[in-house]
Amino acid sequence: MRVAILAESFLPHMNGVTGSVLHVLRHLSDHGHETLVIAPRAGEVDADLHGARTALMRSVPLPSYPDVRVVFARAATLTGLLREFAPDVVHLASPFVLGWQGIAAADALKIPTVAVYQTDVVAYAQKYGLPQATSLVAGHVSRLHRRATLNLAPSTSSRTQLEQLGVDRIRLWGRGVDTTAFRPDRRSDAWRQLVAPGETIVGYVGRLAPEKQVEDLRVLADLPGVRVVIVGDGPSRPSLERTMPRAVFTGHLSGAALGEALASFDVFVHPGESETFGQTIQEALASGVPVVATGTGGPVDLVRSSIDGWLYRPGDLDDLRARVADLTGDAAKRDAFAAAAHESVRERSWEAMVSTLEAHYAEARTLRAIDDRLLARAATRPWAPKVAARAPRWRRYVALGDSLTEGLCDSSRMAAGEYRGWADRLAELLAYAGGGDSPFHYANLAVRSRRVRHLTDEQLPQALALKPDLVSILMGSNDLVSGRGEPVALAREVEDAVRALRAAGADVLLVTPFLPRRRAAMLFAKRFAAFNSELRRIAAETGAILLDLEALPAIGDLEMYAADKVHLRSRGHRFVAYRAADALGVPDAETLGGLDAALHADNDPVLSGTWLRRDALPWIWRRMRGRTAGDGLVAKHTGLIQIGRGGTGARQRQTSG
């Protein structure tokens, strides 16, 4: 097998991602596989890469943490590298920036991807003082992992985290531990005498950075007979040395020196609350050292409380101090925990972990073959194939929203001044998918320029009066681009509408708003990401069916948009309609969408005037006068119309209003 590994971090910077990649390279080589490493270039690499080819890319340091390098590689460059190597699978190690470009390149070549979730970048954004970026980061992580053929999570907590982001195809895959480098007999009395003579050593190993919360160890500084020893380096070291003047800072250690230091601890402490796994915890256990760690994230799967260590309440530093004091004050308990710690990792060798990884590679290759048979999915991401429990059963569908749902700019096969739109197209798909045995009724209550308040005050009561069994909601864009209203508060108003419809017995198709891939649109990206994050939560809590358009990169393509640069053209409306039909279980919706796109030519009208005079200035003038394009207009259908046998097609009954 030929495996291409794209790593966000690599030598000479040593961290959990780099360490895992090196172990994988070694064992893949032992098993006869060929490997290519694509990673940031940050300096000379003189380690044994076990025969792997390398393509180290130009990178720039992260300003707040120079040891972390960021690669801004073009997808075309990565496509060329992958095409030349011809891998059977692409392994994405902790993907974020380089991984996003890598997954696009792999998709272009129809190569399966296995994304290994290893870094909680959402938590890191918070720790580094960027809370406003949290929703953007979460959205990016969600989109990236949803595009991967298969995702590997290192712990049950990280699997849950990915599931909450809407990611599917998740398998558990932990980390191996080098039981040769980390073992109890590496304990050194000479090292202990040099570092903390006659004292009980409570140690930490890892990066010294804000997300690791090493400053929490200050509460251990005055424990009787205890010396805190900190192994590692990073941007937080100067402040930590000031905060804990009695602690011993050894700097970065590796190889035999690290194994000796770790085995010479009496207690290992890990305070970080954003660990997806906790490799140093596992290495401490292998070294026969009991562990005290925070009771959240990856450590929960590694530390057996009251057997080989303690899990303390997250954020409770008094509990941390008490748990450490329990072990430093009782040598017999400490010895019993140490023996159990060493025994707990016997079956966690890297050899075993890489054998499991090979099985995941094989599964990804099988899944990719399935994805490639789903015609349109490869253009967005390889979605997990969905099988509807039964054909769509809805017979009364009502669409709520603004100009996007009204169908503005979708003039395909319509009379002058009339519009079709994705919701009308979806209604026809649902009507005929149901077999036509009973009448199908549809109403479109959407009106251009409407805001969330119009959804709750006007459209919701009208919809409830029609007694629908299915309602679609695509609303919020006008509020988000105008800056009126806070995204979370707006989402709560939408939530009230969803809950009211669900209480009335209707199913709800909840659609996330989206933006074109234009520089100007990025001004609103944070607000859209925050709003859509809430919509995902609402769908999960209410049982609404989620159409997550923001997670589909193709929706941002400029070819989807009309001449006004804001609304979808016919091609975009078709895209949304077939994605909605697929989400609702219409049989072969994606295949039908591909055929429709192949056979249908858009005949967009030729518009006079420039965009500035035709679209932008009238919009500015309306805003200055406090007016909107929808003032005085009513919905297409204030009541239900029948579609299908004996009924009137939706597109034959539309008006420009």
C-alpha positions as CSV (number, residue, x, y, z in Angstrom):
1,M,0.0,0.0,0.0
2,R,1.1,3.5,-0.7
3,V,0.2,6.1,2.0
4,A,0.6,9.9,1.8
5,I,0.7,11.6,5.2
6,L,-0.2,15.3,5.4
7,A,0.9,16.6,8.8
8,E,0.1,20.1,10.1
9,S,3.3,19.9,12.2
10,F,6.6,18.1,11.7
11,L,10.3,17.9,12.6
12,P,12.3,19.6,14.0
13,H,9.3,20.7,16.2
14,M,8.4,17.8,18.3
15,N,4.8,17.5,19.7
16,G,2.1,14.9,19.8
17,V,1.3,15.1,16.1
18,T,4.9,14.8,15.0
19,G,5.5,11.9,17.4
20,S,2.5,10.0,16.2
21,V,3.5,10.5,12.5
22,L,7.0,9.1,13.3
23,H,5.7,6.0,14.9
24,V,3.2,5.4,12.1
25,L,6.0,5.8,9.5
26,R,8.2,3.2,11.4
27,H,5.5,0.6,11.6
28,L,4.1,1.1,8.1
29,S,7.7,0.6,6.8
30,D,8.0,-2.6,8.9
31,H,4.8,-3.8,7.2
32,G,6.1,-3.2,3.7
33,H,4.2,0.0,2.9
34,E,5.6,3.0,1.0
35,T,5.0,6.5,2.5
36,L,5.2,10.1,1.5
37,V,5.2,12.9,4.1
38,I,3.9,16.4,3.1
39,A,4.5,18.8,6.0
40,P,5.7,22.3,6.9
41,R,9.5,23.0,6.4
42,A,10.7,24.4,9.7
43,G,14.4,23.4,9.7
44,E,16.8,20.5,9.2
45,V,15.3,17.0,9.6
46,D,17.9,14.5,10.6
47,A,15.7,11.9,12.2
48,D,15.2,8.4,10.7
49,L,12.0,8.6,8.6
50,H,12.1,4.9,7.8
51,G,12.4,5.3,4.1
52,A,9.6,7.8,3.7
53,R,9.8,10.3,0.9
54,T,9.3,13.9,2.0
55,A,7.8,17.1,0.4
56,L,8.4,19.8,3.0
57,M,6.5,23.0,2.1
58,R,7.4,26.6,2.7
59,S,5.8,27.7,6.0
60,V,5.4,30.7,8.2
61,P,5.5,30.8,12.0
62,L,2.3,31.4,14.0
63,P,2.9,34.9,15.5
64,S,1.8,33.9,19.0
65,Y,3.7,30.6,19.0
66,P,6.7,30.6,16.5
67,D,7.3,26.8,17.0
68,V,4.0,26.2,15.2
69,R,4.3,26.6,11.4
70,V,1.5,27.2,9.0
71,V,1.6,26.1,5.3
72,F,-0.5,27.9,2.8
73,A,-0.1,25.5,-0.1
74,R,-2.1,25.7,-3.2
75,A,-4.4,22.7,-3.8
76,A,-2.9,22.4,-7.4
77,T,0.5,21.9,-5.9
78,L,-0.7,19.2,-3.6
79,T,-2.7,17.6,-6.4
80,G,0.6,17.4,-8.4
81,L,2.4,15.8,-5.5
82,L,-0.3,13.2,-4.9
83,R,-0.7,12.4,-8.6
84,E,3.0,11.7,-8.9
85,F,3.1,9.5,-5.8
86,A,-0.3,7.8,-6.6
87,P,-1.2,6.9,-3.0
88,D,-3.9,4.4,-2.1
89,V,-5.0,6.5,0.8
90,V,-4.2,10.0,2.2
91,H,-3.7,10.2,6.0
92,L,-4.5,13.7,7.4
93,A,-2.7,14.1,10.7
94,S,-4.5,16.7,12.8
95,P,-5.8,18.6,9.7
96,F,-6.6,22.3,9.7
97,V,-4.9,24.5,7.1
98,L,-2.7,22.1,5.1
99,G,-5.2,19.4,5.6
100,W,-8.0,21.4,4.0
101,Q,-6.0,21.9,0.9
102,G,-5.0,18.3,1.0
103,I,-8.5,17.0,1.2
104,A,-9.5,19.1,-1.8
105,A,-6.5,17.6,-3.8
106,A,-7.4,14.1,-2.7
107,D,-11.0,14.6,-3.8
108,A,-9.9,15.9,-7.2
109,L,-8.0,12.6,-7.7
110,K,-10.7,10.5,-6.0
111,I,-8.3,9.2,-3.4
112,P,-9.8,8.1,0.0
113,T,-8.9,10.3,3.0
114,V,-8.6,9.4,6.6
115,A,-8.6,12.4,8.9
116,V,-7.1,11.9,12.4
117,Y,-8.6,14.4,14.9
118,Q,-5.8,15.1,17.3
119,T,-5.9,18.8,18.2
120,D,-8.9,20.6,19.8
121,V,-8.3,23.8,17.8
122,V,-11.7,25.2,19.0
123,A,-10.5,25.1,22.6
124,Y,-7.1,26.5,21.5
125,A,-8.8,29.5,19.9
126,Q,-10.5,30.3,23.3
127,K,-7.3,29.8,25.3
128,Y,-5.3,32.1,23.0
129,G,-7.8,34.9,23.6
130,L,-9.8,34.5,20.3
131,P,-13.3,33.7,21.5
132,Q,-14.8,35.6,18.5
133,A,-13.1,33.1,16.2
134,T,-14.6,30.0,18.0
135,S,-17.6,29.6,15.7
136,L,-15.5,30.1,12.6
137,V,-13.0,27.5,13.8
138,A,-15.8,25.1,14.7
139,G,-17.4,25.5,11.3
140,H,-14.1,24.9,9.5
141,V,-13.4,21.7,11.6
142,S,-16.9,20.5,10.8
143,R,-16.6,21.1,7.1
144,L,-13.2,19.5,6.9
145,H,-14.1,16.4,8.7
146,R,-17.4,16.0,7.0
147,R,-15.5,15.9,3.7
148,A,-13.1,13.2,4.8
149,T,-13.9,9.6,3.8
150,L,-13.3,8.4,7.3
151,N,-12.6,10.1,10.6
152,L,-10.5,8.8,13.5
153,A,-11.1,10.1,17.0
154,P,-8.7,9.3,19.8
155,S,-11.2,9.2,22.7
156,T,-14.9,8.9,23.4
157,S,-15.0,12.6,24.3
158,S,-13.5,13.7,21.0
159,R,-15.8,11.4,19.2
160,T,-18.8,13.1,20.9
161,Q,-17.3,16.5,20.1
162,L,-17.1,15.6,16.4
163,E,-20.6,14.2,16.4
164,Q,-21.9,17.5,17.9
165,L,-20.3,19.3,14.9
166,G,-22.3,17.1,12.6
167,V,-19.4,14.9,11.5
168,D,-20.2,11.3,10.5
169,R,-18.1,8.1,9.8
170,I,-16.2,8.3,13.0
171,R,-14.1,5.4,14.4
172,L,-12.1,5.3,17.6
173,W,-8.4,5.1,17.2
174,G,-6.1,5.9,20.1
175,R,-2.4,6.3,20.3
176,G,0.3,3.6,20.9
177,V,2.9,3.9,23.5
178,D,6.6,3.1,23.2
179,T,7.0,0.6,26.0
180,T,10.8,0.3,25.3
181,A,11.4,4.0,25.8
182,F,8.9,4.4,28.7
183,R,9.2,1.7,31.4
184,P,9.6,1.6,35.2
185,D,13.2,0.4,35.2
186,R,14.4,3.7,33.7
187,R,13.8,5.3,37.1
188,S,17.1,7.0,38.2
189,D,18.0,7.8,41.8
190,A,20.9,9.9,40.4
191,W,18.6,12.0,38.4
192,R,16.2,12.5,41.4
193,Q,19.2,13.5,43.6
194,L,20.3,16.0,41.1
195,V,16.8,17.6,40.5
196,A,15.1,17.4,43.9
197,P,17.2,15.6,46.6
198,G,15.2,14.0,49.3
199,E,11.8,15.3,48.0
200,T,8.7,13.7,46.4
201,I,8.6,14.7,42.8
202,V,5.4,15.8,41.2
203,G,6.0,16.3,37.4
204,Y,4.5,17.5,34.2
205,V,5.7,16.8,30.7
206,G,4.4,18.8,27.7
207,R,4.3,22.1,25.9
208,L,4.3,25.2,28.0
209,A,1.4,27.0,26.4
210,P,-1.9,28.6,27.6
211,E,-4.1,25.7,26.5
212,K,-2.1,23.3,28.7
213,Q,-3.1,25.2,31.9
214,V,0.3,24.5,33.5
215,E,-0.1,27.5,35.7
216,D,-2.7,25.5,37.7
217,L,0.2,23.6,39.2
218,R,1.0,26.6,41.4
219,V,-1.5,25.2,44.0
220,L,1.0,22.4,44.6
221,A,4.0,24.6,45.3
222,D,3.7,24.5,49.1
223,L,2.8,20.8,49.6
224,P,5.1,19.5,52.4
225,G,8.1,17.7,51.0
226,V,7.0,18.1,47.4
227,R,9.0,19.6,44.5
228,V,7.2,20.4,41.2
229,V,9.3,19.5,38.1
230,I,8.2,20.8,34.7
231,V,9.7,19.2,31.6
232,G,9.1,21.0,28.3
233,D,9.3,24.4,26.7
234,G,7.0,26.9,25.0
235,P,5.7,30.5,25.0
236,S,4.4,30.3,28.6
237,R,7.7,29.4,30.2
238,P,8.8,32.9,31.3
239,S,5.5,33.6,33.0
240,L,5.4,30.1,34.6
241,E,8.9,30.6,36.0
242,R,7.7,33.8,37.7
243,T,4.5,32.2,39.0
244,M,6.3,29.1,40.4
245,P,9.8,30.2,41.5
246,R,10.4,26.9,43.5
247,A,9.6,24.7,40.5
248,V,12.4,23.0,38.5
249,F,12.2,23.7,34.8
250,T,14.3,21.2,32.8
251,G,13.5,22.5,29.3
252,H,12.7,20.2,26.4
253,L,13.8,16.6,26.9
254,S,13.6,13.7,24.4
255,G,14.7,10.2,23.8
256,A,16.4,8.4,26.7
257,A,16.6,11.6,28.8
258,L,12.8,12.0,28.7
259,G,12.2,8.3,29.6
260,E,14.6,8.7,32.5
261,A,12.9,11.9,33.8
262,L,9.3,10.5,33.5
263,A,10.1,7.2,35.2
264,S,11.8,9.2,38.0
265,F,8.6,11.1,38.9
266,D,6.5,10.0,41.9
267,V,3.3,11.5,40.6
268,F,2.5,12.8,37.1
269,V,0.0,15.7,36.8
270,H,-1.8,16.8,33.7
271,P,-4.1,19.8,34.1
272,G,-5.1,20.6,30.5
273,E,-8.8,20.5,29.8
274,S,-8.6,20.6,26.0
275,E,-6.8,17.3,25.4
276,T,-8.3,15.0,22.7
277,F,-6.1,12.2,24.0
278,G,-3.2,12.8,26.3
279,Q,-0.1,11.0,25.0
280,T,2.1,12.0,27.9
281,I,-0.4,10.5,30.3
282,Q,-0.1,7.2,28.6
283,E,3.7,7.5,28.7
284,A,3.6,8.2,32.4
285,L,1.4,5.1,33.0
286,A,3.9,3.0,30.9
287,S,6.7,4.4,33.1
288,G,4.9,3.1,36.2
289,V,3.9,6.6,37.5
290,P,0.4,7.2,38.9
291,V,-1.4,10.1,37.2
292,V,-3.6,12.9,38.4
293,A,-5.5,14.5,35.5
294,T,-8.5,16.7,34.9
295,G,-11.7,14.7,34.5
296,T,-12.6,15.8,31.0
297,G,-11.5,15.0,27.5
298,G,-9.0,12.3,26.6
299,P,-7.8,11.6,30.1
300,V,-11.1,10.1,31.0
301,D,-10.3,7.1,28.8
302,L,-6.8,6.7,30.1
303,V,-6.9,7.2,33.9
304,R,-8.8,4.7,36.0
305,S,-9.7,6.8,39.1
306,S,-8.7,5.1,42.4
307,I,-6.8,2.3,40.4
308,D,-3.9,4.0,38.7
309,G,-4.5,7.6,39.4
310,W,-7.2,10.2,40.1
311,L,-9.4,12.4,37.9
312,Y,-10.2,15.7,39.6
313,R,-13.1,18.0,38.9
314,P,-12.3,20.3,35.9
315,G,-11.3,23.7,37.1
316,D,-11.4,22.8,40.8
317,L,-7.8,23.5,41.9
318,D,-8.6,22.5,45.5
319,D,-9.6,19.1,44.3
320,L,-6.4,18.9,42.2
321,R,-4.3,19.7,45.3
322,A,-6.2,17.2,47.4
323,R,-5.7,14.4,44.9
324,V,-2.0,15.0,44.6
325,A,-1.6,15.3,48.4
326,D,-3.4,11.9,48.7
327,L,-0.7,10.2,46.7
328,T,2.4,12.2,47.9
329,G,1.4,11.5,51.5
330,D,0.9,7.7,51.1
331,A,3.8,5.8,49.7
332,A,2.0,2.4,49.8
333,K,-0.9,3.7,47.8
334,R,1.4,5.4,45.4
335,D,3.3,2.1,44.8
336,A,0.0,0.2,44.2
337,F,-1.2,2.8,41.8
338,A,2.1,2.7,40.0
339,A,1.9,-1.1,39.5
340,A,-1.6,-0.8,38.1
341,A,-0.5,2.1,35.8
342,H,2.3,0.0,34.1
343,E,-0.1,-3.0,33.7
344,S,-2.8,-0.8,32.0
345,V,-0.7,-0.1,28.9
346,R,0.5,-3.6,28.0
347,E,-1.8,-3.9,25.1
348,R,-1.3,-0.4,23.7
349,S,1.8,-0.9,21.6
350,W,2.3,1.1,18.4
351,E,2.5,-2.1,16.6
352,A,-1.1,-2.9,17.5
353,M,-2.3,0.6,16.9
354,V,-0.8,0.7,13.4
355,S,-2.3,-2.7,12.5
356,T,-5.7,-1.2,13.5
357,L,-4.9,1.9,11.4
358,E,-4.3,-0.3,8.3
359,A,-7.8,-1.8,8.8
360,H,-9.2,1.8,8.8
361,Y,-7.3,2.5,5.6
362,A,-8.9,-0.5,4.0
363,E,-12.4,0.6,5.1
364,A,-11.8,4.1,3.7
365,R,-10.9,2.6,0.3
366,T,-14.2,0.7,0.3
367,L,-16.2,3.8,1.4
368,R,-14.6,5.9,-1.3
369,A,-15.7,3.5,-4.0
370,I,-19.2,3.9,-2.7
371,D,-19.0,7.6,-2.7
372,D,-17.7,7.8,-6.2
373,R,-20.9,6.1,-7.4
374,L,-22.9,8.9,-5.9
375,L,-22.6,11.2,-8.9
376,A,-22.9,14.7,-7.4
377,R,-21.4,14.0,-3.9
378,A,-17.8,14.1,-5.1
379,A,-18.3,17.7,-6.1
380,T,-19.0,18.7,-2.5
381,R,-17.8,16.1,0.0
382,P,-18.2,12.4,0.1
383,W,-21.2,12.2,2.3
384,A,-22.1,9.0,4.0
385,P,-24.8,7.3,1.8
386,K,-28.2,7.8,3.3
387,V,-31.0,5.2,3.0
388,A,-34.4,6.6,3.7
389,A,-36.6,4.4,6.0
390,R,-39.4,4.8,3.5
391,A,-40.4,7.1,0.6
392,P,-41.3,10.7,1.5
393,R,-44.7,10.6,3.2
394,W,-45.5,14.3,3.4
395,R,-48.5,15.7,1.6
396,R,-48.8,19.3,2.8
397,Y,-45.5,21.3,2.5
398,V,-45.1,25.0,3.4
399,A,-41.9,27.0,2.7
400,L,-41.0,29.9,4.9
401,G,-38.2,32.4,4.3
402,D,-37.0,35.4,2.4
403,S,-36.0,36.0,-1.3
404,L,-33.9,32.8,-1.5
405,T,-37.0,30.7,-0.8
406,E,-39.2,33.0,-2.8
407,G,-36.9,32.1,-5.7
408,L,-35.6,35.4,-6.8
409,C,-33.4,35.3,-9.9
410,D,-34.5,31.7,-10.8
411,S,-36.2,32.6,-14.1
412,S,-35.7,29.1,-15.6
413,R,-38.7,28.4,-17.9
414,M,-40.7,31.2,-16.4
415,A,-42.6,34.1,-17.8
416,A,-41.0,37.5,-17.6
417,G,-41.0,38.8,-14.0
418,E,-41.8,35.4,-12.5
419,Y,-39.5,33.2,-10.5
420,R,-39.4,29.5,-9.7
421,G,-36.9,28.8,-6.8
422,W,-35.5,25.8,-4.9
423,A,-38.6,25.4,-2.7
424,D,-40.9,25.1,-5.8
425,R,-38.6,22.6,-7.3
426,L,-38.5,20.6,-4.0
427,A,-42.3,20.6,-3.8
428,E,-42.5,18.9,-7.3
429,L,-39.8,16.4,-6.3
430,L,-41.8,15.5,-3.1
431,A,-45.1,15.3,-4.9
432,Y,-43.9,12.8,-7.5
433,A,-41.6,10.9,-5.1
434,G,-44.7,10.1,-3.0
435,G,-46.2,8.1,-5.9
436,G,-49.1,10.4,-6.6
437,D,-51.6,8.1,-4.8
438,S,-52.9,11.1,-2.8
439,P,-52.9,14.8,-3.5
440,F,-49.9,16.9,-2.6
441,H,-50.4,20.5,-1.5
442,Y,-47.8,23.2,-1.3
443,A,-47.6,26.9,-0.2
444,N,-44.7,29.3,-0.4
445,L,-45.1,32.1,2.2
446,A,-41.6,33.5,1.6
447,V,-41.2,37.2,0.7
448,R,-38.0,39.0,-0.3
449,S,-36.2,41.2,2.4
450,R,-38.0,39.5,5.2
451,R,-36.2,39.1,8.6
452,V,-36.5,36.6,11.5
453,R,-39.1,38.8,13.2
454,H,-41.3,38.3,10.1
455,L,-40.9,34.6,10.4
456,T,-42.2,34.5,13.9
457,D,-44.8,37.3,13.7
458,E,-46.3,36.7,10.2
459,Q,-45.2,33.5,8.4
460,L,-45.4,31.1,11.4
461,P,-49.1,31.8,12.2
462,Q,-50.0,31.5,8.5
463,A,-48.2,28.2,8.3
464,L,-49.8,26.8,11.4
465,A,-53.2,27.7,10.0
466,L,-52.5,25.6,6.9
467,K,-51.8,22.5,9.1
468,P,-48.7,21.3,7.2
469,D,-46.9,18.1,7.8
470,L,-43.6,19.5,6.5
471,V,-42.2,23.1,6.8
472,S,-38.9,24.4,5.5
473,I,-37.2,27.4,7.1
474,L,-34.3,29.3,5.5
475,M,-34.2,32.6,7.2
476,G,-31.7,35.0,8.8
477,S,-29.4,36.3,6.1
478,N,-31.0,39.7,6.0
479,D,-30.6,40.2,9.7
480,L,-27.0,38.9,9.6
481,V,-25.8,41.2,6.8
482,S,-27.4,44.2,8.2
483,G,-25.8,43.8,11.6
484,R,-29.2,44.0,13.3
485,G,-29.6,41.5,16.1
486,E,-27.1,39.2,17.8
487,P,-26.7,35.8,16.0
488,V,-27.4,33.6,19.1
489,A,-30.5,35.7,19.9
490,L,-31.7,35.5,16.3
491,A,-31.3,31.8,16.4
492,R,-33.4,31.6,19.6
493,E,-36.3,33.2,17.7
494,V,-35.9,30.7,14.9
495,E,-35.9,28.0,17.6
496,D,-39.2,29.2,19.0
497,A,-40.7,28.8,15.5
498,V,-39.2,25.3,15.1
499,R,-40.5,24.2,18.4
500,A,-44.0,25.6,17.7
501,L,-44.2,23.7,14.4
502,R,-42.9,20.5,16.0
503,A,-45.5,20.8,18.7
504,A,-48.1,21.0,16.0
505,G,-47.0,17.7,14.6
506,A,-45.0,19.1,11.5
507,D,-41.6,17.9,10.4
508,V,-39.2,20.8,9.9
509,L,-36.4,21.1,7.3
510,L,-34.0,23.6,8.9
511,V,-31.6,25.2,6.3
512,T,-28.4,27.0,7.2
513,P,-27.9,30.4,5.5
514,F,-24.7,30.7,3.4
515,L,-22.4,33.2,1.7
516,P,-20.9,33.5,-1.8
517,R,-17.1,33.0,-1.9
518,R,-16.4,36.7,-2.3
519,R,-13.9,38.9,-0.4
520,A,-16.7,41.3,0.7
521,A,-18.8,38.5,2.0
522,M,-16.1,37.5,4.5
523,L,-17.1,40.6,6.5
524,F,-20.2,38.6,7.7
525,A,-18.6,35.2,8.0
526,K,-18.3,35.3,11.8
527,R,-22.0,36.2,12.3
528,F,-23.1,33.5,9.8
529,A,-20.9,30.9,11.5
530,A,-22.2,31.7,15.0
531,F,-25.9,31.6,13.8
532,N,-25.4,28.3,11.9
533,S,-23.7,26.7,14.9
534,E,-26.9,27.5,16.9
535,L,-29.1,26.1,14.1
536,R,-27.2,22.8,14.2
537,R,-27.9,22.6,18.0
538,I,-31.6,23.4,17.4
539,A,-31.9,20.6,14.8
540,A,-30.3,18.1,17.1
541,E,-32.4,19.1,20.1
542,T,-35.8,19.4,18.3
543,G,-35.5,16.5,15.8
544,A,-35.6,18.9,12.9
545,I,-34.0,17.7,9.6
546,L,-30.9,19.7,9.0
547,L,-29.8,20.8,5.5
548,D,-26.4,22.2,6.3
549,L,-25.7,24.2,3.2
550,E,-22.8,26.1,4.9
551,A,-20.9,22.8,5.1
552,L,-21.1,22.3,1.3
553,P,-18.2,24.2,-0.4
554,A,-20.0,24.2,-3.7
555,I,-22.7,26.6,-2.5
556,G,-20.0,29.4,-2.3
557,D,-19.0,29.0,-6.0
558,L,-19.6,32.2,-7.9
559,E,-21.2,30.3,-10.8
560,M,-24.1,29.6,-8.5
561,Y,-25.0,33.3,-8.2
562,A,-27.0,35.7,-10.3
563,A,-25.8,38.9,-11.8
564,D,-26.8,40.8,-8.7
565,K,-24.0,38.9,-6.8
566,V,-26.3,38.1,-3.9
567,H,-29.1,35.7,-5.0
568,L,-28.8,32.3,-6.5
569,R,-29.3,31.8,-10.2
570,S,-31.2,28.8,-11.6
571,R,-28.1,26.5,-11.2
572,G,-27.9,27.4,-7.5
573,H,-31.6,26.9,-6.9
574,R,-31.3,23.4,-8.5
575,F,-28.3,22.6,-6.3
576,V,-30.3,23.5,-3.1
577,A,-33.5,21.7,-4.2
578,Y,-31.7,18.4,-4.9
579,R,-29.7,18.6,-1.7
580,A,-32.9,19.2,0.2
581,A,-34.6,16.3,-1.5
582,D,-31.7,14.1,-0.6
583,A,-31.9,15.2,3.0
584,L,-35.6,14.3,3.0
585,G,-35.1,10.8,1.5
586,V,-36.2,11.3,-2.1
587,P,-34.9,8.2,-3.8
588,D,-31.9,8.9,-6.2
589,A,-32.1,12.7,-5.6
590,E,-28.4,13.2,-6.1
591,T,-28.5,11.2,-9.4
592,L,-31.5,13.1,-10.6
593,G,-29.7,16.4,-9.7
594,G,-26.7,15.4,-11.8
595,L,-28.9,14.5,-14.8
596,D,-30.8,17.8,-14.4
597,A,-27.6,19.8,-14.4
598,A,-26.2,17.9,-17.4
599,L,-29.4,18.2,-19.5
600,H,-30.5,21.7,-18.6
601,A,-29.0,24.9,-20.0
602,D,-29.5,28.0,-18.0
603,N,-31.0,30.9,-20.0
604,D,-30.3,33.8,-17.6
605,P,-31.8,37.0,-18.9
606,V,-29.5,39.7,-20.2
607,L,-29.7,42.7,-17.9
608,S,-29.0,46.3,-18.8
609,G,-26.8,48.6,-16.9
610,T,-23.9,48.1,-14.6
611,W,-24.1,46.2,-11.3
612,L,-23.4,49.4,-9.4
613,R,-26.3,51.4,-11.0
614,R,-28.7,48.4,-11.4
615,D,-28.3,46.6,-8.0
616,A,-26.1,48.4,-5.5
617,L,-27.3,52.0,-5.6
618,P,-31.0,51.1,-5.4
619,W,-30.3,48.9,-2.4
620,I,-28.4,51.8,-0.7
621,W,-31.2,54.2,-1.5
622,R,-33.8,51.9,0.0
623,R,-31.7,51.5,3.1
624,M,-31.3,55.2,3.5
625,R,-35.1,55.6,3.3
626,G,-35.8,52.7,5.7
627,R,-37.4,50.7,3.0
628,T,-36.9,47.2,1.5
629,A,-37.5,45.5,-1.8
630,G,-40.3,43.5,-0.2
631,D,-42.4,46.4,1.0
632,G,-46.0,46.0,-0.2
633,L,-45.4,42.4,-1.6
634,V,-47.3,39.3,-0.5
635,A,-46.3,35.7,-0.8
636,K,-46.6,33.6,-3.9
637,H,-49.2,31.3,-2.3
638,T,-51.2,32.6,0.6
639,G,-53.0,29.3,0.5
640,L,-52.2,25.7,-0.5
641,I,-52.1,24.7,-4.1
642,Q,-52.2,21.2,-5.5
643,I,-49.3,19.7,-7.4
644,G,-49.4,16.5,-9.4
645,R,-52.4,14.6,-10.8
646,G,-55.3,16.9,-11.2
647,G,-53.4,19.8,-9.7
648,T,-51.6,22.8,-11.0
649,G,-47.9,22.8,-11.1
650,A,-46.4,25.3,-8.7
651,R,-44.5,27.2,-11.4
652,Q,-47.7,27.8,-13.3
653,R,-49.3,29.7,-10.4
654,Q,-46.5,32.0,-9.4
655,T,-46.5,35.8,-9.5
656,S,-43.7,38.3,-9.1
657,G,-44.9,39.1,-5.6
